[in-house]
Amino acid sequence: MKKINIIILIIVSIFFCNKFIIAASIGVKPENIELSGSVGKVLTQEILIFNAGTTPGAYVLSADDLKTIHIEPHEFVLEAGAERLVSISTRKYLPKNIKTNISVVSRPLDANGLTAAAGVKIPLQILCYFSQIQVIVIAFCFALIIMIIFKLFRVKKKKT
């Protein structure tokens, strides 16, 4: 008897609830984002977000792991078939290779009842490195510090 009740409940749920569950469709180009450049520079790339569905949707973008990634605009509304360019940028002060994701979530605007959000994760790789000039400046500063330290030891040795 319990099995029949569960089966009836599932069938009723499928027939009556599917009319109220609506999800917006998301399209993204490119499929992955790669930002690379030298330390201290702003690294930027634009991505295209488009509504591939038949209903307008509210879109929200966020970086999964990093708070230093700037997304502009990070919230917007798209009509059915519309598209929008979004700028992803960051600045790093140490050489790093970072892998994370940009999450794109969309909810339908005109849905009544239970609404389901659609989501996409865009892989993001950030490669930040020292440029040749930065390496030369760092090497020069390091050599200058070593020379100053040796000079100080020589002065102390002569005094004793």
N, C-alpha and C positions, 0 to 999 in steps of 0.2 A: 504494500500500500504506500509506503514511504517513497519508493522509487517512482511510482506513478505520479505522486504529488510533485516531486522534483522535476520530472520530465514535463509535466503540464506547466509548471512555473517557468521553466526555461523557454518553452514554446511561446507562452503568453508574453514573456519579456521580449523575445525577439520580434514578435509581430507588433507590439504596441510601443516599445521604446525606440525602435530604429528610426521612427519618424522624427524624433526629438533630438537625436544625436547628430550634430553637424560638426565637421572639421574643415578648416580652411586649408588650402593647398599652398605649398611653398616651392618656389624655384630659386636656385642660386647659381650664379656664374662668377668666378671659376669654382671648381669643385674643391680646391684647396688653396691656401694662402701661404706664400713664402715671402717673408720680409728679411732682407739682408743688407748690411751696410756697416760702416765703421762706427766705433764707439763715440757716443755723444751726438750723433746725427739723428734727426727724426726720420723714422722709417715708415712709409705710408703706401697703402694700396687700396684701390677702390674695388668693391664687389657690387654685383647687380643682384638685387632681390626682386622677384616678381611673383605676383599672385596668379598661380596657374589654375585657380578654381573659378567657380561661377558666382561666388558671393564675396562681398567686401570683407576684409580682415584687418585686425589690429596686430601689428608685428612688433616684437621686442627682441633686441639683440644684446648679448652679453658675453664676456670672456669667462671661460670656466674657471681658470686657476689664477689668473693674473689681474691685479687691480691697476697695473700700469699701462694697460691697453685702453686707448681712447677710441670709442665708436661713435661716429656722428653721421646721421642721427641714430640714436639707439632705440627710439620708439616712434612709430608712425602708422598711418592707416593707408591701405592700398585697396582701390576698387578692383573688381574682377578684371583680370587681364592687364592690370597696370604694373609698372615697374619703378624701381627707385635705386639710385646709386648711393652706396654707403661707404664712408671712408673709415679705414682701420689704420691706426697709427700708434707708434710707441717710440720711446727713446731709452736706450740702455747705456749705462756708464761703465760697465765691465764687459769684457768679451764673454759671450755665452752662446750656447745652442739650446734653445727652449722649444719644446713641443707641447701644444695645448689645443684647445678647440674654441671656436666661436659658436655659441648656441643661438639659433633663430627659432623663435616660437611664435605661432600665429593662432589667434582665436577669431571666430566669426563674429561680426558686429551685430547682425540681425537675427541671431538665434534665440529661440524661446526654449525653455526647458533645460535639459542637460546639454552642455556644450563640451566638446572634446578639443583640446589644443593639438595642433600638428607641430612637429619639431624636427629640426635638422641640425646636425653638428658638422661644422666646417673645420677640417684639420688646419691648424696654424703652426708654422715653424718660423722661429725668429733666430737668425744667425747674425751675431754681432761680433766684430773683430777689430783689432787695431789696424789702422792704415799705416803705410810706410813712414809717413812723416811723424805719426804718433810714436812709432817704434824708435825712430831716430831721436826724438825729443826725450823719451824715457831713458834711452841708453845714455844720452848726453847728461841728463840730470843725475843718473846713477853714477856715472864716471866723476862728475863734479863733487858729489857727496863723498865718494871714496877718496878723492884728492884732498878734500877738506879734513877728513878724519886722519889721513896720513900726516898732513901738515901739523895738526894738533898734537899728535903723538911725538913728532920730531921736536916741537917746541917744548913739550914736557920733558923729553929726554935730555935736551941741552941744558935745561934749568937744573937737573939733578946731577 
